Amino acid sequence: MREPLRLEFDKESLAREYEDFHIAAYAGNELVGILLLKPGLQKEIIKMRQVAVHDEWQGKGVGKEMVKFSEEFAYRKGFKKIELNARDTAVKFYGSLGYTIQGEMFYEVGIPHKKMYKIL
């Protein structure tokens, strides 16, 4: 996920993800999707980050299942709200899963995004 954006993965990046929850989707032994949940400064809010599904598995429900699983997981951990920064191309996907747009479009890593959230 970092490679196409020319972002580097170093020890500092890894250290920042140490307390995140890492969710993965597998087809047999093949990793086909990833998603990170990052607890925020506010105790009841968690941020969904770095959602990616392998090209060959897109459109087959993998992303939808990972998002649903992450919502249930976050709820069981006591979180009440999930926030995310959706790429402009993914806004419709998250909207179909009950996420609401908050605010105006902005750029992150050179790509247009919209902030979205869902109350659990």
C-alpha positions in Angstrom: 0.0 0.0 0.0 2.9 2.4 0.7 4.8 1.5 -2.4 2.5 3.0 -5.0 2.4 6.2 -3.0 6.2 6.2 -2.7 6.0 6.1 1.1 8.8 4.5 3.0 8.3 1.9 5.8 10.9 2.4 8.5 11.4 1.6 12.2 9.6 4.8 13.3 6.6 3.9 11.1 6.5 0.4 12.6 6.7 1.8 16.1 3.7 4.1 15.5 1.6 1.0 14.4 2.6 -1.1 17.5 -0.6 -0.4 19.4 -2.9 -0.5 16.3 -5.2 -3.4 15.6 -4.2 -5.2 12.4 -7.0 -7.0 10.6 -6.2 -9.3 7.6 -8.3 -11.3 5.1 -6.9 -14.5 3.8 -7.9 -16.9 1.0 -6.3 -20.1 2.1 -2.7 -19.0 2.8 -2.8 -16.0 0.6 -3.1 -12.5 2.2 -5.8 -10.7 0.1 -6.7 -7.7 2.3 -5.5 -5.6 5.2 -7.0 -2.9 7.5 -5.7 -1.1 10.5 -7.7 0.3 13.5 -5.9 3.0 15.4 -7.2 4.0 18.8 -7.4 7.8 19.0 -6.8 10.4 21.7 -10.5 10.3 22.5 -11.3 7.1 24.3 -14.4 6.1 22.4 -13.2 6.9 18.9 -11.1 4.6 16.7 -9.7 5.4 13.3 -9.8 3.0 10.3 -6.6 3.3 8.2 -4.8 1.7 5.4 -7.6 -0.4 4.0 -6.4 -2.4 1.0 -7.6 -5.4 -1.0 -5.4 -7.1 -3.6 -6.4 -6.2 -7.1 -7.6 -9.7 -8.0 -9.9 -9.8 -5.0 -11.5 -6.4 -5.3 -15.3 -6.4 -6.0 -15.7 -9.8 -4.3 -16.8 -8.6 -0.9 -13.4 -8.8 0.9 -13.3 -5.1 1.8 -17.0 -5.2 2.9 -16.3 -8.1 5.2 -13.2 -6.6 6.7 -15.0 -3.3 7.4 -18.0 -5.2 9.0 -15.6 -7.3 11.1 -13.6 -4.2 12.2 -16.9 -2.5 13.3 -17.9 -5.5 15.4 -14.4 -5.8 16.8 -14.2 -2.0 17.7 -17.6 -2.2 19.4 -16.6 -5.2 21.5 -13.5 -3.2 22.5 -15.7 -0.4 23.8 -15.4 2.1 20.9 -18.5 4.1 20.0 -17.4 5.7 16.7 -15.2 4.8 13.7 -13.6 7.6 11.7 -11.7 7.3 8.4 -10.3 9.4 5.6 -11.8 7.9 2.4 -10.1 8.3 -0.9 -12.6 10.1 -3.2 -12.9 6.8 -5.2 -14.0 4.9 -2.0 -16.6 7.4 -0.6 -19.5 5.5 -2.3 -18.2 2.2 -0.9 -18.2 3.5 2.7 -21.5 5.3 2.2 -23.1 2.0 1.2 -21.9 0.6 4.6 -23.5 3.4 6.6 -20.6 5.9 6.8 -21.4 9.7 6.7 -19.3 12.4 5.1 -18.0 15.0 7.5 -16.7 18.2 6.0 -15.2 19.1 2.7 -12.8 17.3 0.4 -9.1 17.6 1.3 -5.8 16.1 0.0 -3.8 13.5 1.8 -0.6 12.0 0.2 -1.6 14.0 -2.9 -5.0 12.2 -3.3 -8.4 13.7 -2.7 -10.2 12.4 0.4 -13.3 13.0 2.5 -13.5 12.4 6.2 -16.2 9.9 7.1 -17.5 8.4 10.3 -20.0 5.8 11.6 -21.6 5.5 15.0 -21.3 2.0 16.3 
